[in-house]
Amino acid sequence: MGKKKKKKPEAVRPWCFYCDRSFDDESILIQHQKARHFKCPTCNKRFTHAPGMVVHMTQVHKGTLEVRLGDCDLITPKNQ
């Protein structure tokens, strides 16, 4: 009898937590998130993480963020 071939485990594709879209590579996912989810709607500055954008909105624009579920526009500004 021959040896049994082991099945390769399926690779888990990186996916965007905010819009549930999957990507082939993690670097493409990061580019997507910076372009779509972590961009200041007032001055278009891009951030690598959401907390950085929250601090930016509070300190620079004196506003807060409101989370809105939808297409790929997840975070929008909300003035006080």
C-alpha positions, -999 to +999 in steps of 0.1 A: +000+000+000+012+035-007+012+065+015-019+087+017-015+122+005-022+148+031-045+176+020-031+211+023-051+233+046-070+260+028-054+294+032-076+319+050-079+350+029-076+384+047-109+402+048-120+437+058-138+438+091-157+469+080-172+459+047-167+421+047-147+421+015-119+395+011-085+401-005-057+380-019-030+397+001-028+415+035-010+444+019-039+450-005-063+448+025-043+475+043-043+497+012-081+492+009-087+502+046-065+533+043-083+544+012-118+536+021-123+534+059-095+555+075-096+587+055-106+620+070-137+632+052-128+668+059-092+670+048-087+636+031-057+627+054-053+589+055-046+568+087-035+533+093-060+527+122-093+541+132-081+554+167-057+577+149-085+591+129-106+597+160-078+616+176-072+636+144-109+646+142-110+656+178-078+677+179-077+692+143-113+696+133-129+698+168-155+672+158-165+637+167-171+607+146-204+589+140-204+553+129-228+547+100-233+512+085-234+512+047-214+505+016-178+513+022-184+546+038-183+536+074-171+566+094-185+601+088-179+633+108-204+646+133-200+682+145-208+690+181 
